[in-house]
Amino acid sequence: MKKLLTIAVNLGLCFTLGAQVNSLPGSFNWTDPSAWSGGVVPTSGQIVNIVNGSTVALNIPIVHNADINILTGGTLASYTPINDLTVNNANLIN
């Protein structure tokens, strides 16, 4: 039983650590895997941090269900009015 609990706790830590995705410095489209740490575009349920020196452009309409944090020196941009950002039950924090 103790071993099972240890495995469950370790899996929980993996899911918690994977719940946030940081952008990388540079200018990228949201859908570009090279824009994100780990090389994977964030899912709608992951917290997103747009870091200093990073510009992330909405190149498609995005529906997101977790917080998006625009940190000092980071930019979230949309160059086309049809590429809206919808944040459900979460926050856009600047």
Backbone as ProteinMPNN parsed JSONL, in Angstrom:
{"seq_chain_A": "MKKLLTIAVNLGLCFTLGAQVNSLPGSFNWTDPSAWSGGVVPTSGQIVNIVNGSTVALNIPIVHNADINILTGGTLASYTPINDLTVNNANLIN", "coords_chain_A": {"N_chain_A": [[0.83, -1.188, 0.0], [1.954, 1.233, 0.795], [3.853, 1.613, -1.224], [2.197, 1.962, -3.453], [0.94, 4.377, -2.777], [3.15, 6.105, -2.827], [3.792, 6.016, -5.558], [1.461, 7.173, -6.595], [1.619, 9.763, -5.496], [3.993, 10.67, -6.708], [3.184, 10.645, -9.424], [1.206, 12.605, -9.29], [2.768, 14.87, -8.762], [4.111, 15.07, -11.19], [2.007, 15.717, -12.932], [1.247, 18.174, -11.853], [3.549, 19.737, -12.232], [3.582, 19.801, -14.993], [1.498, 21.447, -15.563], [1.913, 24.08, -16.187], [3.094, 26.222, -18.758], [5.806, 27.821, -20.206], [6.586, 30.558, -22.322], [9.158, 31.034, -24.799], [12.001, 33.229, -25.205], [11.791, 35.57, -27.905], [10.045, 36.067, -31.059], [7.028, 34.653, -31.889], [4.38, 32.632, -33.326], [1.371, 31.599, -31.682], [0.719, 28.921, -32.21], [3.117, 27.734, -32.86], [5.338, 25.28, -32.077], [8.0, 25.778, -31.315], [7.864, 28.058, -29.852], [7.412, 27.526, -27.226], [8.425, 26.275, -24.016], [9.699, 23.032, -23.796], [8.785, 22.451, -26.301], [6.14, 22.059, -27.068], [2.917, 23.029, -27.938], [0.794, 24.804, -25.734], [-1.942, 23.201, -24.06], [-5.492, 23.826, -23.765], [-6.058, 23.73, -21.073], [-3.792, 24.326, -19.616], [-1.777, 26.458, -17.598], [-0.421, 29.435, -18.832], [2.579, 31.178, -19.227], [3.822, 34.107, -20.408], [6.863, 35.164, -21.058], [9.527, 37.521, -20.18], [10.893, 39.263, -22.915], [9.619, 37.826, -24.837], [7.384, 37.548, -27.51], [4.234, 36.581, -28.296], [2.101, 35.774, -30.805], [-1.318, 35.686, -31.609], [-2.286, 33.563, -33.927], [-4.386, 32.125, -34.766], [-7.862, 31.779, -33.814], [-8.137, 31.467, -30.304], [-9.219, 29.475, -27.658], [-9.113, 29.376, -24.279], [-8.762, 27.762, -21.142], [-7.484, 28.212, -18.767], [-5.331, 30.212, -16.655], [-3.635, 32.942, -18.23], [-0.636, 34.399, -18.04], [0.912, 37.398, -18.525], [3.978, 38.288, -18.281], [6.241, 40.824, -16.984], [7.714, 42.562, -19.601], [6.937, 40.726, -21.475], [4.852, 39.952, -24.318], [1.602, 39.635, -25.606], [0.047, 39.309, -28.604], [-2.193, 40.203, -31.292], [-2.554, 40.139, -34.651], [-4.53, 40.112, -36.476], [-7.904, 40.877, -36.566], [-9.778, 38.753, -36.488], [-8.579, 36.742, -35.07], [-9.28, 35.978, -32.248], [-9.032, 35.897, -28.646], [-10.334, 33.853, -26.229], [-10.958, 33.496, -22.887], [-11.925, 31.199, -20.63], [-13.414, 30.885, -17.478], [-11.07, 31.603, -16.13], [-8.114, 33.668, -15.863], [-6.751, 36.536, -17.502], [-3.763, 37.819, -17.051], [-1.896, 40.665, -16.563]], "CA_chain_A": [[0.0, 0.0, 0.0], [2.839, 2.391, 0.863], [4.461, 1.779, -2.539], [1.151, 2.499, -4.319], [0.77, 5.783, -2.406], [4.33, 6.813, -3.325], [3.627, 6.151, -7.007], [0.385, 8.137, -6.825], [2.143, 11.089, -5.173], [4.937, 11.03, -7.763], [2.419, 10.973, -10.62], [0.566, 13.891, -9.032], [3.771, 15.916, -8.938], [4.363, 15.213, -12.623], [0.897, 16.441, -13.534], [1.293, 19.541, -11.364], [4.642, 20.428, -12.891], [3.24, 19.95, -16.393], [0.314, 22.278, -15.69], [2.307, 25.406, -16.647], [3.98, 26.263, -19.925], [6.437, 29.125, -20.395], [7.053, 30.892, -23.669], [10.598, 31.237, -24.918], [12.301, 34.547, -25.775], [11.706, 35.683, -29.353], [8.714, 36.351, -31.608], [6.474, 33.406, -32.396], [2.941, 32.425, -33.328], [0.892, 30.74, -30.592], [0.701, 27.517, -32.633], [4.474, 27.294, -33.187], [5.903, 24.552, -30.944], [9.271, 26.34, -30.869], [7.581, 29.202, -28.981], [7.113, 27.061, -25.874], [9.355, 25.364, -23.346], [9.299, 21.653, -24.034], [8.486, 22.276, -27.705], [4.765, 21.616, -27.255], [1.932, 24.105, -27.803], [-0.019, 24.555, -24.547], [-3.344, 22.804, -24.184], [-6.389, 24.851, -23.226], [-6.131, 23.623, -19.622], [-2.51, 24.621, -18.984], [-1.438, 27.846, -17.3], [0.578, 29.926, -19.77], [3.371, 32.337, -18.813], [4.539, 34.744, -21.505], [7.998, 35.669, -20.288], [10.281, 38.683, -20.632], [11.582, 39.084, -24.182], [8.841, 36.924, -25.68], [6.149, 38.03, -28.125], [3.437, 35.472, -28.816], [1.003, 36.308, -31.613], [-2.457, 34.805, -31.866], [-2.398, 33.372, -35.367], [-5.694, 31.497, -34.936], [-8.671, 32.028, -32.614], [-7.738, 30.607, -29.19], [-10.093, 29.352, -26.495], [-8.228, 28.889, -23.218], [-9.507, 27.509, -19.905], [-6.581, 28.384, -17.626], [-4.75, 31.552, -16.617], [-2.552, 33.366, -19.109], [0.119, 35.438, -17.345], [1.834, 38.148, -19.359], [4.958, 38.796, -17.333], [6.916, 42.06, -17.374], [8.568, 42.4, -20.766], [6.325, 39.783, -22.402], [3.781, 40.535, -25.119], [0.631, 38.798, -26.299], [-0.419, 40.179, -29.681], [-3.035, 39.665, -32.348], [-2.363, 40.998, -35.806], [-5.739, 40.009, -37.283], [-9.049, 40.944, -35.652], [-10.524, 37.503, -36.35], [-7.857, 35.84, -34.182], [-9.663, 36.358, -30.901], [-8.665, 35.084, -27.488], [-11.408, 33.67, -25.257], [-10.466, 32.857, -21.662], [-13.074, 30.72, -19.873], [-13.238, 30.51, -16.074], [-9.665, 31.812, -15.779], [-7.728, 35.077, -15.894], [-5.677, 37.071, -18.335], [-3.077, 38.623, -16.056], [-0.842, 41.47, -17.155]], "C_chain_A": [[0.877, 1.256, 0.0], [3.474, 2.669, -0.503], [3.458, 2.394, -3.517], [0.941, 3.982, -4.044], [1.939, 6.617, -2.929], [4.226, 7.027, -4.835], [2.566, 7.203, -7.312], [0.861, 9.565, -6.552], [3.104, 11.55, -6.258], [4.221, 11.386, -9.059], [1.731, 12.32, -10.468], [1.532, 15.037, -9.208], [4.083, 16.129, -10.411], [3.256, 16.008, -13.294], [0.899, 17.897, -13.102], [2.378, 20.325, -12.078], [4.328, 20.688, -14.357], [2.07, 20.89, -16.627], [0.64, 23.69, -16.157], [3.264, 25.288, -17.823], [4.502, 27.682, -20.064], [6.78, 29.323, -21.862], [8.568, 31.037, -23.635], [10.859, 32.624, -25.504], [12.317, 34.507, -27.305], [10.288, 36.017, -29.766], [8.192, 35.109, -32.318], [4.962, 33.512, -32.536], [2.581, 31.465, -32.208], [1.024, 29.267, -30.974], [2.073, 26.951, -32.996], [5.075, 26.571, -31.984], [7.215, 25.142, -30.428], [9.089, 27.58, -29.996], [7.543, 28.808, -27.51], [8.19, 26.141, -25.315], [8.829, 23.943, -23.507], [8.908, 21.388, -25.476], [7.077, 21.795, -28.006], [3.835, 22.798, -27.019], [1.05, 23.804, -26.59], [-1.436, 24.097, -24.888], [-4.205, 23.874, -23.527], [-6.454, 24.828, -21.705], [-4.836, 23.935, -18.895], [-2.349, 26.121, -18.739], [-0.3, 28.252, -18.224], [1.256, 31.152, -19.174], [4.113, 32.865, -20.036], [5.635, 35.574, -20.858], [8.638, 36.897, -20.935], [11.014, 38.373, -21.944], [10.843, 38.195, -25.159], [7.608, 37.64, -26.211], [5.451, 36.831, -28.743], [2.231, 36.078, -29.527], [-0.086, 35.254, -31.787], [-2.629, 34.695, -33.373], [-3.65, 32.603, -35.76], [-6.536, 31.904, -33.735], [-8.319, 30.996, -31.532], [-8.826, 30.64, -28.117], [-9.26, 28.692, -25.415], [-8.999, 28.812, -21.916], [-8.641, 27.59, -18.662], [-5.96, 29.774, -17.729], [-3.681, 31.73, -17.691], [-1.897, 34.554, -18.42], [1.084, 36.097, -18.317], [2.8, 38.841, -18.406], [5.622, 40.059, -17.868], [7.873, 41.796, -18.529], [8.054, 41.391, -21.771], [5.172, 40.448, -23.133], [2.914, 39.441, -25.717], [-0.025, 39.694, -27.338], [-1.374, 39.425, -30.601], [-2.956, 40.631, -33.505], [-3.56, 40.989, -36.75], [-6.938, 40.0, -36.356], [-9.81, 39.633, -35.492], [-9.839, 36.496, -35.425], [-8.074, 36.269, -32.736], [-9.098, 35.399, -29.867], [-9.867, 35.051, -26.56], [-10.821, 32.916, -24.081], [-11.683, 32.501, -20.825], [-12.68, 30.364, -18.457], [-11.784, 30.618, -15.618], [-9.377, 33.298, -15.933], [-6.662, 35.342, -16.943], [-4.997, 38.092, -17.459], [-1.917, 39.347, -16.723], [-0.139, 42.231, -16.078]], "O_chain_A": [[0.586, 2.224, -0.703], [3.618, 3.826, -0.896], [3.825, 3.252, -4.32], [0.782, 4.766, -4.98], [1.731, 7.725, -3.425], [4.54, 8.109, -5.33], [2.759, 8.037, -8.196], [0.532, 10.479, -7.308], [3.042, 12.702, -6.687], [4.614, 12.34, -9.731], [1.679, 13.097, -11.42], [1.161, 16.078, -9.749], [4.299, 17.264, -10.836], [3.525, 16.872, -14.129], [0.584, 18.774, -13.906], [2.15, 21.463, -12.487], [4.766, 21.698, -14.909], [1.682, 21.113, -17.774], [-0.276, 24.439, -16.496], [4.113, 24.399, -17.883], [3.727, 28.638, -20.042], [7.204, 28.397, -22.553], [9.173, 31.148, -22.569], [10.015, 33.146, -26.232], [12.789, 33.547, -27.914], [9.423, 36.227, -28.916], [8.83, 34.583, -33.23], [4.337, 34.384, -31.932], [3.387, 30.616, -31.827], [1.405, 28.449, -30.137], [2.169, 25.793, -33.402], [5.302, 27.204, -30.953], [7.519, 25.027, -29.241], [10.066, 28.099, -29.456], [7.632, 29.672, -26.638], [8.784, 25.34, -26.036], [7.63, 23.701, -23.364], [8.713, 20.234, -25.857], [6.827, 21.2, -29.054], [3.953, 23.491, -26.008], [0.6, 22.67, -26.427], [-2.039, 24.543, -25.864], [-3.691, 24.734, -22.811], [-6.867, 25.817, -21.099], [-4.781, 23.82, -17.671], [-2.737, 26.944, -19.569], [0.67, 27.511, -18.387], [0.588, 32.058, -18.675], [4.932, 32.161, -20.627], [5.359, 36.57, -20.188], [8.334, 37.257, -22.072], [11.674, 37.34, -22.062], [11.386, 37.843, -26.207], [6.872, 38.267, -25.449], [6.007, 36.149, -29.604], [1.441, 36.803, -28.923], [0.192, 34.089, -32.072], [-3.073, 35.645, -34.019], [-3.944, 32.447, -36.945], [-5.981, 32.336, -32.725], [-8.217, 29.802, -31.813], [-9.291, 31.71, -27.723], [-8.758, 27.584, -25.6], [-9.802, 29.695, -21.613], [-9.027, 27.086, -17.608], [-6.054, 30.43, -18.767], [-2.932, 30.808, -18.014], [-2.528, 35.595, -18.235], [1.967, 35.441, -18.868], [2.467, 39.86, -17.802], [5.571, 40.331, -19.067], [8.734, 40.92, -18.448], [8.667, 41.209, -22.822], [4.58, 41.402, -22.628], [3.413, 38.455, -26.26], [-0.593, 40.73, -26.992], [-1.364, 38.196, -30.678], [-3.259, 41.815, -33.354], [-3.608, 41.76, -37.708], [-6.987, 39.184, -35.436], [-10.434, 39.418, -34.452], [-10.452, 35.502, -35.036], [-7.191, 36.838, -32.093], [-8.739, 34.26, -30.167], [-10.367, 36.098, -26.148], [-10.255, 31.835, -24.244], [-12.398, 33.388, -20.359], [-11.719, 29.623, -18.247], [-11.323, 29.812, -14.81], [-10.296, 34.096, -16.114], [-5.805, 34.505, -17.228], [-5.583, 39.129, -17.148], [-1.066, 38.729, -17.363], [0.796, 42.981, -16.361]]}, "name": "protein", "num_of_chains": 1, "seq": "MKKLLTIAVNLGLCFTLGAQVNSLPGSFNWTDPSAWSGGVVPTSGQIVNIVNGSTVALNIPIVHNADINILTGGTLASYTPINDLTVNNANLIN"}
